[in-house]
């Protein structure tokens, strides 16, 4: 997944904060949590209070972890 595309879709007007190795992008309805050390991100729905899949529906733990593309892959 291209992290920029995910942020544009789920948290376009974000504020960001670094929390140890994670970057958290706070949007109005969703937060995008990127674990830079492991190379994965998750999307948190603030209304449903759960992690969601790319289509915005709730999913299992395995379905809500997305591999981040490296800079040279974008």
N, C-alpha and C positions, 0 to 999 in steps of 0.2 A: 504494500500500500504506500502510496505517496502521501506523506504526512501533511503536506500543504493542501492537497485536494480534500482530505478528511476535515481539516480545520476550516477550509472554505465552506464546506457543506454543513458542518454541525456547529461551528462556533465562529462565524464570520467576523463578528465585532467582539473579539476576545480581549481579555486581559490575561497575562501569563505570570506564572510564579514558578520558581524552581524549588523543589523539595527533595533534597539529597540528589539521587541520580534521576529523578523524575521531573519532567516538565508538565505542568498542568495549565491547560488553556481553558479559561472560564468563559463560556458563552451564556446567552440568555436562557436557553432551554437545555443545553448539553454542555458537558465538560469533556475535553479530550485529555486523557492522561497518557503520556508517552514515557515509557521506561527506556531511557537512552542507553543504559548499560546492557540490557538484554535485547534491545531492538524490537520491542513490541509496544503497541498502543491499545487502549480501550476507550470506549465511548460511554459516558455515564449520562443517563436521562434524569434531569433534575426533577421532573414531574413524577415519573414512575418510580424514582429512587432505586434504579437498577441499571446494570450494564446492558447495552443493546448491540444488535448486529448492524451491519452497514445499511440495512433498510429501515432502521429505527425501531424494530420489534425486539422484545426481550429475548435473550438466548441463554444457553448454558454457558458455564465458565469457559469451555473449550471454544465455543462459537463466538465469543466476544473478545478474543485475543487476536490481534492482527499484526503480522510481521511488517516492520517499517523498511522501506527501501533505503539502501545506502545512497549517499549523495551521487556517486557515479552511476547508479542504476536509474536515477530520475531523469 
